[in-house]
Amino acid sequence: MPAIANIVAFDGAATPTSHTFFPEDVSRDAKSQETIASWKEALSGVPDLAQGRIRLTRKVTKQGVNVVKLRVQLPIQEAISGQNSAGYTAAQKVAHIPTIEITGYFHPRSTMAERKMIRYLAAHIMQGNSATEATSQTGPNADANDVLVMPT
């Protein structure tokens, strides 16, 4: 089983910015039987609530179907425009949190090649890529989808 590692990804800005997400936790929820791995950015000067986050969960249903969920959140902070007449400048707050969650359902009889195929199709559709552009073959989402393991 692969070890949990940093995740580095570019955003979709006009000038793409690299975001590094650091491992935060890997746990197993006793009640839901989900394995949960989480990562968080560590930007200096940015409050904890405003750090980007990634959460990867895996659960096996009673029917044996593997349910893998990838959630990415990138909080947006309010813009601060100076101070009031008393010289007070308010602290920044999170205005909203854009979130995307992708869920995969994999039958116990599915093969690694089948899981990889569907992940590639979804990634290309999400990126607006043609089928000739490569998508990452490694990383926590690839591991969770293709080989049905979670980072440790």
C-alpha positions as CSV (number, residue, x, y, z in Angstrom):
1,M,0.0,0.0,0.0
2,P,1.5,3.4,-0.9
3,A,2.4,5.9,1.7
4,I,0.5,9.2,2.0
5,A,2.5,12.0,0.3
6,N,2.1,15.6,-0.7
7,I,-0.2,16.4,-3.6
8,V,0.9,19.1,-6.0
9,A,-1.6,20.4,-8.6
10,F,-2.1,23.4,-10.7
11,D,-5.3,25.5,-10.6
12,G,-7.2,26.7,-13.6
13,A,-6.2,30.4,-13.4
14,A,-5.1,32.3,-16.5
15,T,-1.6,32.0,-15.1
16,P,-1.8,28.6,-13.4
17,T,-0.6,28.5,-9.8
18,S,0.8,25.4,-8.1
19,H,-0.9,24.3,-5.0
20,T,0.8,21.9,-2.5
21,F,-1.4,19.9,-0.2
22,F,0.3,18.3,2.8
23,P,-0.9,15.1,4.5
24,E,-3.1,15.9,7.4
25,D,-4.6,12.6,8.6
26,V,-5.5,9.0,7.6
27,S,-8.2,7.4,9.7
28,R,-10.9,4.8,9.7
29,D,-14.4,5.7,10.9
30,A,-15.6,2.8,13.0
31,K,-19.3,3.7,12.5
32,S,-19.4,4.2,8.7
33,Q,-16.4,1.9,8.0
34,E,-14.9,4.6,5.7
35,T,-11.2,5.0,5.3
36,I,-10.5,8.7,5.2
37,A,-7.4,10.5,4.0
38,S,-7.0,14.3,4.1
39,W,-4.6,16.9,2.9
40,K,-4.4,20.6,3.6
41,E,-2.4,23.5,2.1
42,A,-0.1,25.4,4.5
43,L,0.0,28.9,3.1
44,S,1.8,31.3,5.5
45,G,-0.4,34.2,6.6
46,V,-3.6,32.4,5.7
47,P,-5.9,31.3,8.5
48,D,-6.6,27.6,8.9
49,L,-10.2,27.9,7.7
50,A,-9.0,29.5,4.5
51,Q,-6.5,26.7,3.5
52,G,-7.4,24.5,0.5
53,R,-8.3,20.9,1.4
54,I,-8.5,17.5,-0.2
55,R,-10.4,14.6,1.2
56,L,-10.4,11.0,-0.2
57,T,-12.7,8.4,1.2
58,R,-13.2,4.7,0.5
59,K,-16.0,2.5,1.7
60,V,-17.2,-1.0,0.8
61,T,-21.0,-1.4,0.7
62,K,-22.8,-4.5,1.9
63,Q,-23.0,-5.6,-1.7
64,G,-19.2,-5.4,-2.0
65,V,-19.1,-2.3,-4.2
66,N,-16.2,0.1,-3.5
67,V,-17.3,3.7,-3.2
68,V,-14.4,6.1,-3.7
69,K,-15.0,9.9,-3.2
70,L,-12.6,12.7,-3.9
71,R,-13.5,16.1,-2.5
72,V,-11.4,19.3,-3.3
73,Q,-12.2,22.6,-1.6
74,L,-10.5,26.0,-2.1
75,P,-11.9,28.6,0.2
76,I,-12.1,32.2,-1.0
77,Q,-11.5,35.0,1.4
78,E,-13.3,38.4,1.6
79,A,-11.2,41.3,0.2
80,I,-10.3,43.8,2.9
81,S,-10.3,47.4,1.8
82,G,-8.5,49.4,4.5
83,Q,-9.6,50.5,7.9
84,N,-12.6,52.3,9.4
85,S,-12.5,55.8,10.9
86,A,-11.3,54.5,14.2
87,G,-8.3,52.8,12.5
88,Y,-9.6,49.3,12.9
89,T,-9.0,46.8,10.1
90,A,-11.2,43.7,10.3
91,A,-9.7,40.3,10.0
92,Q,-10.3,38.4,6.8
93,K,-13.1,35.9,6.7
94,V,-13.9,33.1,4.3
95,A,-16.5,34.4,1.8
96,H,-17.4,31.0,0.3
97,I,-15.9,27.6,-0.5
98,P,-16.0,26.3,-4.0
99,T,-16.1,22.5,-3.7
100,I,-16.1,19.6,-6.2
101,E,-16.7,16.0,-5.3
102,I,-16.3,13.1,-7.6
103,T,-17.6,9.7,-6.7
104,G,-16.7,6.3,-8.2
105,Y,-18.6,3.0,-7.8
106,F,-16.5,-0.1,-8.5
107,H,-18.0,-3.6,-8.5
108,P,-15.8,-6.3,-6.9
109,R,-15.4,-7.9,-10.3
110,S,-14.1,-4.8,-11.9
111,T,-10.5,-4.9,-13.0
112,M,-7.7,-2.4,-12.4
113,A,-7.7,-1.7,-16.2
114,E,-11.5,-1.0,-16.1
115,R,-11.2,1.4,-13.1
116,K,-8.3,3.1,-14.8
117,M,-10.2,3.5,-18.0
118,I,-13.2,5.2,-16.4
119,R,-10.9,7.4,-14.3
120,Y,-9.1,8.6,-17.5
121,L,-12.4,9.3,-19.3
122,A,-13.7,11.3,-16.3
123,A,-10.5,13.2,-16.0
124,H,-10.4,14.1,-19.7
125,I,-14.0,15.2,-19.6
126,M,-13.4,17.4,-16.5
127,Q,-10.3,18.9,-18.1
128,G,-11.8,19.4,-21.5
129,N,-8.9,17.4,-23.0
130,S,-8.8,15.2,-26.0
131,A,-8.2,11.5,-25.6
132,T,-4.5,12.0,-26.7
133,E,-3.5,14.2,-23.7
134,A,-2.0,12.3,-20.8
135,T,-3.6,12.2,-17.3
136,S,-1.6,11.4,-14.2
137,Q,-1.2,7.7,-13.7
138,T,-0.1,7.9,-10.0
139,G,-1.2,9.6,-6.9
140,P,-3.8,9.0,-4.2
141,N,-6.8,9.3,-6.5
142,A,-5.3,6.9,-9.0
143,D,-4.4,4.5,-6.2
144,A,-7.9,4.6,-4.6
145,N,-9.6,4.2,-8.0
146,D,-7.4,1.7,-9.8
147,V,-6.1,-0.6,-7.2
148,L,-8.7,0.1,-4.5
149,V,-6.2,1.0,-1.8
150,M,-6.0,4.1,0.4
151,P,-2.8,5.9,1.5
152,T,-1.4,4.8,4.8
